[in-house]
Amino acid sequence: MLILTIDDRDLQENLRALADRKINIAASWALNDTAKDVLTHVQDRMQAVFDRPTRYTLNAFTIRGARPKRLEAEVKERPSVGRRHYLKTQEFGGARGRTGLEGLLDARLAYDGIITAATPASGAKLDAYGNWSSGQRNQALSAVQAQRDKSSNTTAKSRSRKRKRAGFFVPRANSKLSPGIWKRDPDGSISKVLHFTRGMPVYDERLGFFDGAAEVYQARLPEHLARTIAKMAAQGA
């Protein structure tokens, strides 16, 4: 629990000039402005602990605003964020949940081995956020017949028309190549674009998204409260 004290003579004078309802309105404004400051702090922390976080990651949290009859503001996960959201694992540690790509490969790919997790390899083309690019991912999934929409998979006829383009394949179980998806360039050279692993990646405990959030709350709420009460007092005058 955070206990805040305010020593401000002007603020006390303004409080005496306001009715309880107006005080509650001013307090709700101050709480909501403080919640915005805390949310900005959390997003800044994500920028510090992640390498090029996506907009989806940065927008994982939202504000439930205070009202005059409910003087409580919350910075919380959006309703769309599921129980297995990766941010929980990043914050509290442990093995992450299965991604959509991993579930798709497990369900669609004709593969003799076990696919618990899939992570980009050194030959993967990455997007601006450091993730496997959607263009190469779709090409690879089509080539290995693992698209959710079977009509998007590469056919023998279309493969013959694109012989000069890079192709993708999954090595057989007895291959010397490590499990995953590999790319074969037109010159015959190969490189790995996706690793298949039997174990789920495990993250260290607590990257500290909320580190310093309490301090932001403590520092900013009195400032916002003094300003909003003064504003309300001015309106009454």
C-alpha positions as CSV (number, residue, x, y, z in Angstrom):
1,M,0.0,0.0,0.0
2,L,1.3,3.5,-0.9
3,I,0.7,6.3,1.6
4,L,1.0,9.8,0.2
5,T,1.1,13.0,2.2
6,I,0.7,16.5,0.8
7,D,2.1,19.6,2.6
8,D,0.8,22.5,0.6
9,R,-1.0,25.5,2.1
10,D,-2.5,26.7,-1.1
11,L,-3.9,23.2,-1.8
12,Q,-5.5,23.1,1.7
13,E,-7.1,26.5,1.2
14,N,-8.5,25.4,-2.2
15,L,-9.9,22.2,-0.5
16,R,-11.8,24.3,2.0
17,A,-13.4,26.2,-0.9
18,L,-14.7,23.1,-2.7
19,A,-17.6,20.7,-2.1
20,D,-16.9,17.0,-1.7
21,R,-18.2,16.2,-5.2
22,K,-15.9,18.7,-6.8
23,I,-13.0,17.3,-4.8
24,N,-13.8,13.8,-6.1
25,I,-13.9,15.1,-9.7
26,A,-10.5,16.8,-9.3
27,A,-9.1,13.7,-7.6
28,S,-10.3,11.4,-10.5
29,W,-8.5,13.8,-13.0
30,A,-5.3,13.6,-11.0
31,L,-5.5,9.8,-10.7
32,N,-6.0,9.4,-14.4
33,D,-3.2,11.7,-15.3
34,T,-0.9,9.8,-12.9
35,A,-2.0,6.5,-14.5
36,K,-1.0,7.8,-17.9
37,D,2.5,8.7,-16.4
38,V,2.8,5.2,-15.0
39,L,1.8,3.6,-18.3
40,T,4.3,5.7,-20.2
41,H,7.0,4.6,-17.7
42,V,6.0,0.9,-18.2
43,Q,6.3,1.3,-22.0
44,D,9.7,3.1,-21.6
45,R,10.8,0.1,-19.5
46,M,9.8,-2.2,-22.3
47,Q,11.9,-0.2,-24.7
48,A,14.8,-0.6,-22.4
49,V,14.6,-4.4,-21.7
50,F,13.4,-5.5,-25.1
51,D,15.2,-5.3,-28.5
52,R,12.8,-3.4,-30.8
53,P,9.5,-4.3,-29.1
54,T,6.5,-4.4,-31.5
55,R,3.6,-2.1,-31.2
56,Y,1.5,-5.1,-30.0
57,T,4.0,-5.5,-27.1
58,L,4.0,-1.9,-26.2
59,N,0.2,-1.7,-26.3
60,A,-0.3,-4.8,-24.1
61,F,-1.3,-2.6,-21.1
62,T,-4.0,-0.1,-20.8
63,I,-5.7,2.2,-18.2
64,R,-8.9,1.7,-16.4
65,G,-9.7,5.2,-15.4
66,A,-10.9,6.6,-12.1
67,R,-14.3,8.2,-11.7
68,P,-15.6,10.6,-9.0
69,K,-17.5,7.7,-7.4
70,R,-14.6,5.3,-7.8
71,L,-11.4,6.9,-7.0
72,E,-9.1,4.2,-8.3
73,A,-7.2,4.1,-11.5
74,E,-5.5,0.9,-12.8
75,V,-2.7,0.2,-15.2
76,K,-3.5,-3.4,-16.3
77,E,-3.3,-5.8,-19.2
78,R,-5.8,-5.4,-22.0
79,P,-8.7,-7.8,-22.1
80,S,-7.3,-9.3,-25.3
81,V,-4.2,-10.4,-23.5
82,G,-4.4,-14.1,-22.8
83,R,-3.3,-16.1,-19.8
84,R,-0.2,-17.3,-21.7
85,H,0.9,-13.9,-23.0
86,Y,4.7,-13.8,-23.3
87,L,5.0,-10.7,-21.2
88,K,4.0,-12.6,-18.1
89,T,6.8,-15.1,-18.7
90,Q,9.3,-12.2,-19.4
91,E,8.3,-10.6,-16.1
92,F,8.0,-13.6,-13.8
93,G,10.2,-16.1,-15.5
94,G,9.6,-19.7,-16.6
95,A,8.8,-21.5,-19.8
96,R,6.8,-19.5,-22.3
97,G,3.6,-20.8,-23.9
98,R,3.4,-22.2,-27.4
99,T,3.1,-19.7,-30.2
100,G,0.7,-19.8,-33.1
101,L,3.5,-20.8,-35.5
102,E,4.5,-23.8,-33.3
103,G,0.9,-25.0,-33.0
104,L,0.5,-24.7,-36.8
105,L,3.7,-26.7,-37.5
106,D,2.7,-29.4,-35.0
107,A,-0.7,-29.7,-36.6
108,R,0.1,-29.4,-40.3
109,L,3.8,-30.3,-40.9
110,A,4.6,-33.9,-42.0
111,Y,7.5,-34.4,-39.6
112,D,8.6,-37.5,-37.8
113,G,10.2,-35.7,-34.9
114,I,8.9,-33.7,-32.0
115,I,8.3,-29.9,-32.3
116,T,8.0,-28.3,-29.0
117,A,9.3,-24.9,-30.0
118,A,10.4,-23.2,-33.1
119,T,12.9,-20.2,-33.2
120,P,14.5,-18.3,-36.1
121,A,17.9,-19.5,-37.2
122,S,20.8,-17.6,-38.5
123,G,19.6,-17.8,-42.1
124,A,16.2,-16.3,-41.3
125,K,15.2,-13.0,-42.8
126,L,14.1,-10.7,-39.9
127,D,11.7,-7.8,-39.9
128,A,12.3,-4.4,-38.3
129,Y,11.5,-5.8,-34.9
130,G,13.9,-8.8,-35.1
131,N,11.2,-11.4,-35.7
132,W,11.0,-13.8,-38.6
133,S,9.7,-11.8,-41.6
134,S,6.1,-12.7,-42.6
135,G,7.2,-12.9,-46.3
136,Q,9.8,-15.5,-45.8
137,R,7.7,-17.3,-43.2
138,N,4.8,-17.7,-45.6
139,Q,7.1,-18.8,-48.4
140,A,8.7,-21.5,-46.1
141,L,5.3,-22.7,-44.8
142,S,3.9,-23.0,-48.3
143,A,7.0,-24.9,-49.5
144,V,6.8,-27.5,-46.6
145,Q,3.0,-27.8,-47.0
146,A,2.3,-26.4,-43.5
147,Q,0.0,-23.4,-44.3
148,R,-3.3,-23.3,-42.5
149,D,-5.1,-22.7,-45.8
150,K,-4.0,-25.7,-47.9
151,S,-4.6,-23.8,-51.1
152,S,-1.7,-21.6,-50.2
153,N,0.8,-24.5,-50.2
154,T,3.2,-24.8,-53.0
155,T,2.3,-27.4,-55.6
156,A,4.6,-29.5,-57.8
157,K,3.5,-27.4,-60.8
158,S,4.2,-24.1,-59.2
159,R,7.5,-25.4,-57.9
160,S,8.6,-26.3,-61.4
161,R,7.8,-22.8,-62.5
162,K,10.0,-21.3,-59.8
163,R,13.2,-23.3,-60.1
164,K,15.3,-20.2,-60.1
165,R,14.0,-19.2,-56.7
166,A,15.0,-20.4,-53.3
167,G,13.2,-23.4,-52.0
168,F,12.6,-24.6,-48.4
169,F,12.6,-28.1,-47.0
170,V,12.6,-30.1,-43.7
171,P,15.4,-32.7,-43.4
172,R,14.4,-36.3,-43.0
173,A,14.7,-37.9,-39.6
174,N,18.0,-39.7,-40.5
175,S,19.5,-36.5,-42.1
176,K,22.8,-35.1,-40.8
177,L,21.1,-31.7,-40.9
178,S,19.7,-30.5,-37.6
179,P,15.9,-30.4,-37.2
180,G,14.1,-27.3,-38.7
181,I,13.3,-25.6,-41.9
182,W,16.2,-25.1,-44.3
183,K,16.5,-22.9,-47.4
184,R,18.1,-24.0,-50.6
185,D,19.3,-21.2,-52.9
186,P,19.3,-21.6,-56.7
187,D,23.1,-22.1,-56.6
188,G,22.6,-25.2,-54.4
189,S,23.8,-23.6,-51.1
190,I,21.7,-24.2,-48.0
191,S,21.1,-22.3,-44.8
192,K,18.8,-22.9,-41.9
193,V,15.9,-20.5,-41.3
194,L,14.0,-22.1,-38.4
195,H,15.1,-24.3,-35.5
196,F,12.9,-27.1,-34.1
197,T,13.6,-27.9,-30.5
198,R,12.2,-30.5,-28.0
199,G,12.3,-28.0,-25.1
200,M,10.4,-24.8,-24.6
201,P,12.6,-21.6,-24.1
202,V,12.9,-20.7,-20.4
203,Y,13.3,-17.0,-19.4
204,D,14.9,-15.6,-16.3
205,E,12.7,-14.2,-13.7
206,R,11.6,-10.5,-13.9
207,L,12.8,-8.1,-16.5
208,G,11.2,-5.4,-14.4
209,F,8.5,-3.8,-16.5
210,F,7.1,-2.2,-13.4
211,D,10.3,-1.3,-11.7
212,G,10.0,2.4,-10.7
213,A,6.3,2.5,-11.3
214,A,5.5,3.1,-7.6
215,E,8.0,5.9,-7.5
216,V,6.4,7.5,-10.5
217,Y,3.0,7.2,-8.8
218,Q,4.3,8.7,-5.6
219,A,6.1,11.6,-7.4
220,R,3.4,12.6,-9.8
221,L,0.1,12.1,-7.9
222,P,0.6,15.1,-5.5
223,E,1.6,17.3,-8.5
224,H,-1.5,16.3,-10.5
225,L,-3.7,16.6,-7.5
226,A,-2.5,20.1,-6.6
227,R,-3.1,21.2,-10.2
228,T,-6.5,19.6,-10.7
229,I,-7.9,20.9,-7.3
230,A,-6.6,24.4,-8.1
231,K,-8.3,24.2,-11.5
232,M,-11.6,23.1,-9.9
233,A,-11.3,25.9,-7.4
234,A,-10.7,28.4,-10.2
235,Q,-13.8,27.2,-12.0
236,G,-15.9,27.6,-8.8
237,A,-14.6,31.1,-8.3
